[in-house]
Amino acid sequence: MARFQVAIRYKESCCEEIVDIEADSAEKARRRCSEMVEENRIALERSAKNGIYISRSIADCRLHNMHWTYEFIQCVNLNLGSEDEV
């Protein structure tokens, strides 16, 4: 089994969290990403029915292939752009 890095982006956030997962192939790692998004959606629905608020809602999950500095630069640029809108 190989280790893959996936990038998880949460709603209301421009930055991504990089997580290691184990999978037999890149395709299975992508499938696991989709499963994580679906599991999070189900957990949010169940929690909402019980009056529980979960602040971290997954917007997207993908295999990570960018260098972390590129991800950081994108986040900073988005934050700087949003300050102009205020």
Residue pairs with C-beta under 8 A, 6 or more apart in sequence:
1 22
1 23
1 24
2 22
2 23
2 24
2 25
3 20
3 21
3 22
4 20
4 21
4 22
4 23
4 26
4 29
4 63
4 64
5 18
5 19
5 20
5 21
5 63
5 64
6 18
6 19
6 21
6 29
6 32
6 33
6 36
6 61
6 62
6 63
6 64
7 16
7 17
7 18
7 19
7 61
7 62
7 63
7 64
7 66
7 71
8 16
8 17
8 18
8 19
8 33
8 36
8 58
8 60
8 61
9 15
9 16
9 17
9 58
9 59
9 60
9 61
10 17
10 56
10 57
10 58
10 59
11 57
11 58
11 59
12 57
13 59
14 74
14 75
14 78
14 79
15 71
15 72
15 75
16 64
16 71
18 64
18 68
21 29
21 32
23 29
23 31
23 32
26 63
29 63
30 62
30 63
33 61
33 62
33 63
34 61
36 58
36 61
37 58
37 60
37 61
40 56
40 57
40 58
41 58
43 54
44 54
44 57
47 53
47 54
